[in-house]
Amino acid sequence: MASSSVHSWSTVLFLVGLMMAAIIRKSNGVYYPAKPAVRVPVFRPNQWALSHATFYGDESTSATMGGACGYGNLFNNGYGTDTAALSSTLFKDGYACGTCFQIRCVNSPSCYEGSPSITVTATNLCPPNWAEDSNNGGWCNPPRTHFDMAKPAFMKIAQWKAGIVPVMYRRVPCVKKGGVRFSFQANPYWLLVFVMNVAGGGDIAGMWVKGSRTGWIRMSHNWGASYQAFSTLGGQDLSFKLVSFATRETIVAYNVAPSNWFVGQTYEARINFH
């Protein structure tokens, strides 16, 4: 009987301990419920899949500058030469801009020994070529997945004379230094923002802008990695809210651009995706 009583009291004390752990004490002596931990979405690598890769341009990568994503000079904006143009199946009307892929050459004598991998960022579109058969020149024709890599990137996984090689690929997290960057084009009634240096999934599903004299304004997808708002936002501090396409994580970058922001300038936030 005594053993049963001790067991009952142990259960009561355990439950009381759980209740006490669920509250915290403020310095003024008032007790408040503890806030539940917030689970932040984190982008994880996808499964490997089979595809093919070619290259375009030469070692100078001058042909890869600009591109359908609108990143402009890839050196100045932090993308370098490890980039690729995606077939439309992967490009997803520009929503794949900024995504990162790990690629390795497989099943070809042109692959380097050990099948080294490279991580590239999607910066351009490889358009269909309906004049060519999809298996003989029309490599980027839907529904094919295909990577048309910058030549220096291709040369890290295979001999460039091969022209085309089979590859395994997977989406991987984009590792970036610093925060999301915003480059502006505008007129008095319209703001176009190119979004760059996006970490995590690397992609954007939706975007909002807030001036210091406005509420949140939803921006529409223009093309590539750009979003637009038809609003008068000159002379206001600008904040941005972004949603990741891959993880649905939402981040808010407050006061990214000062009230004297101007066209052609790039502004960096102090926040990025996970």
C-alpha positions in Angstrom: 0.0 0.0 0.0 2.9 2.3 0.9 4.5 1.6 -2.4 1.3 2.6 -4.3 1.1 5.9 -2.4 4.7 6.8 -3.2 4.1 6.0 -6.8 1.0 8.3 -6.8 2.9 11.2 -5.2 5.7 10.8 -7.8 3.2 11.1 -10.6 1.7 14.2 -9.1 5.1 15.8 -8.6 6.0 15.0 -12.2 2.9 16.6 -13.5 3.5 19.7 -11.4 7.0 19.9 -12.8 5.7 19.9 -16.3 3.3 22.7 -15.5 6.0 24.8 -13.9 8.2 24.2 -16.9 5.4 25.7 -19.1 5.6 29.1 -17.4 8.4 31.6 -17.1 8.8 34.3 -14.4 9.3 37.9 -15.4 11.4 40.3 -13.4 8.3 42.2 -12.1 7.0 39.0 -10.5 4.3 38.3 -13.1 4.1 34.9 -14.6 3.5 34.4 -18.3 3.1 31.3 -20.4 6.3 30.2 -22.1 6.3 30.8 -25.9 6.5 27.6 -28.0 9.7 27.2 -30.0 9.4 28.4 -33.6 10.4 25.8 -36.1 12.2 27.5 -39.0 11.9 25.7 -42.4 15.3 24.7 -43.7 15.9 23.6 -47.3 17.3 20.1 -47.6 19.0 18.4 -50.7 16.7 16.5 -53.0 17.2 13.0 -54.4 19.6 12.4 -57.3 18.1 12.2 -60.8 19.6 11.5 -64.3 20.0 14.2 -66.9 22.5 15.6 -69.4 24.8 18.6 -69.6 26.3 20.7 -72.3 28.1 24.1 -72.2 27.8 27.4 -73.9 30.2 30.3 -74.4 34.0 30.1 -73.8 36.4 30.2 -70.9 35.9 34.0 -70.6 32.2 33.4 -69.8 31.2 36.7 -71.6 28.3 34.8 -73.2 26.9 33.9 -69.8 26.6 37.4 -68.5 23.1 38.8 -68.1 20.8 35.9 -68.9 17.1 35.4 -68.5 17.2 35.7 -64.7 18.4 39.3 -64.9 21.4 39.0 -62.7 23.6 41.3 -64.9 27.3 40.9 -64.4 27.6 37.5 -62.6 31.0 38.4 -61.2 29.9 41.7 -59.6 26.8 40.1 -58.2 28.5 37.1 -56.6 27.6 34.2 -59.0 31.0 33.8 -60.8 31.4 31.1 -63.4 29.7 28.2 -61.6 26.4 28.8 -63.4 24.0 27.1 -65.7 21.1 27.7 -68.1 18.2 25.4 -67.4 15.8 23.8 -69.8 12.2 25.2 -69.5 11.1 22.1 -67.6 13.5 23.1 -64.8 13.4 26.8 -65.3 9.7 27.0 -64.3 9.0 30.4 -65.9 11.8 32.0 -63.9 10.8 30.8 -60.5 13.9 28.5 -60.5 16.3 31.5 -60.9 18.8 31.4 -58.1 18.3 27.7 -57.3 21.4 25.6 -56.8 22.2 22.2 -58.3 24.9 19.7 -57.5 26.0 18.0 -60.7 28.4 15.1 -61.4 29.3 13.5 -64.7 28.5 9.8 -65.0 28.7 6.8 -67.4 31.0 8.5 -69.9 34.7 8.1 -70.8 34.8 11.9 -70.8 34.0 12.2 -67.1 37.0 13.0 -64.9 38.3 10.2 -62.7 36.3 9.9 -59.5 33.3 11.7 -60.9 33.8 15.0 -59.1 30.8 17.2 -58.5 30.2 20.9 -58.8 27.4 23.1 -57.5 26.0 25.6 -60.0 23.4 28.4 -59.7 20.6 28.7 -62.2 21.1 32.1 -63.9 19.7 31.6 -67.4 17.1 29.8 -69.6 18.1 27.2 -72.2 15.3 27.6 -74.7 13.8 24.8 -76.8 15.1 24.2 -80.3 12.2 22.6 -82.1 14.2 22.4 -85.4 16.3 19.7 -83.8 15.3 16.3 -82.5 15.1 16.2 -78.7 17.7 13.4 -78.6 20.0 15.0 -81.2 20.6 18.7 -80.7 17.3 19.8 -79.2 18.6 19.0 -75.7 16.5 21.6 -74.0 13.2 20.7 -75.6 10.4 19.9 -73.1 9.9 17.6 -71.3 13.7 17.1 -71.0 15.6 18.3 -68.0 18.9 19.7 -69.1 21.8 21.9 -67.9 23.6 24.1 -70.4 26.6 25.1 -68.2 29.1 27.9 -68.4 32.2 26.4 -70.0 34.5 26.8 -67.0 31.9 24.9 -64.8 31.5 22.1 -67.4 35.3 21.7 -67.5 35.3 20.9 -63.8 33.3 17.7 -64.3 34.2 16.5 -67.9 36.4 17.0 -70.9 34.9 19.9 -72.9 35.5 18.2 -76.2 32.8 15.7 -75.3 30.2 18.4 -76.0 27.5 16.6 -74.0 27.7 14.2 -71.1 25.2 12.3 -68.9 25.0 13.6 -65.4 23.4 13.0 -62.1 21.9 16.1 -60.4 20.0 17.2 -57.3 18.8 20.4 -55.8 21.0 21.5 -52.9 20.9 24.5 -50.4 22.4 27.7 -51.7 25.2 28.8 -49.4 25.5 32.6 -49.5 27.4 35.3 -47.6 25.4 38.2 -46.2 21.8 39.0 -46.8 19.4 39.1 -49.7 20.2 41.8 -52.2 17.8 44.0 -54.1 18.6 45.9 -57.2 16.2 48.6 -58.4 14.8 49.9 -61.7 12.0 52.4 -61.4 10.0 55.4 -62.6 7.8 57.6 -60.4 4.9 55.1 -60.6 6.6 51.8 -60.9 9.3 49.8 -59.0 11.1 46.8 -60.5 13.3 44.8 -58.1 15.8 42.1 -59.0 16.3 39.7 -56.1 19.8 38.2 -55.7 22.1 36.4 -53.3 19.2 34.2 -52.0 20.2 31.5 -49.6 18.4 28.3 -48.7 16.3 27.1 -51.6 17.5 30.1 -53.6 14.0 30.8 -55.0 11.2 33.2 -54.4 7.5 32.4 -54.5 6.1 35.8 -53.6 7.2 39.3 -52.6 5.8 42.4 -50.9 7.2 46.0 -50.5 6.3 48.5 -47.8 7.2 52.2 -48.0 7.5 54.2 -44.8 4.1 55.8 -45.8 2.3 52.7 -47.1 1.1 49.4 -45.9 2.4 46.1 -47.5 1.9 46.1 -51.3 2.0 42.7 -53.1 4.4 42.7 -56.0 3.8 40.7 -59.2 6.4 38.4 -60.8 7.8 40.2 -63.9 10.3 37.8 -65.3 13.3 35.9 -64.1 14.3 37.0 -60.6 12.4 40.3 -60.8 9.3 41.5 -59.1 7.3 44.8 -59.7 4.9 47.1 -57.9 2.8 49.8 -59.7 3.0 52.3 -56.8 4.5 55.6 -55.9 7.3 54.8 -53.6 9.9 57.5 -54.2 11.2 59.3 -51.1 10.3 56.5 -48.7 12.3 53.9 -46.8 11.6 50.5 -48.3 11.1 47.2 -46.6 10.5 43.8 -48.3 8.7 40.6 -47.3 9.7 37.4 -49.2 8.4 33.8 -49.3 10.6 30.9 -50.3 9.2 28.8 -53.1 10.9 25.7 -51.8 10.2 25.8 -48.1 7.5 28.5 -47.8 9.7 30.3 -45.2 8.8 34.0 -44.8 11.4 36.6 -44.0 11.0 40.3 -43.6 13.8 42.7 -44.4 13.0 46.0 -42.8 14.4 49.4 -44.0 16.6 47.8 -46.7 16.7 51.0 -48.8 16.8 54.5 -47.4 14.4 57.2 -48.5 16.9 58.6 -51.0 17.3 55.3 -52.8 17.9 55.5 -56.5 17.7 53.5 -59.7 20.7 51.2 -60.5 21.7 50.8 -56.9 21.8 47.4 -55.0 20.8 47.3 -51.4 21.6 44.4 -49.0 19.3 43.2 -46.2 20.6 41.8 -42.9 18.5 38.6 -43.3 18.4 35.6 -45.5 16.7 32.3 -45.9 17.9 29.1 -44.1 
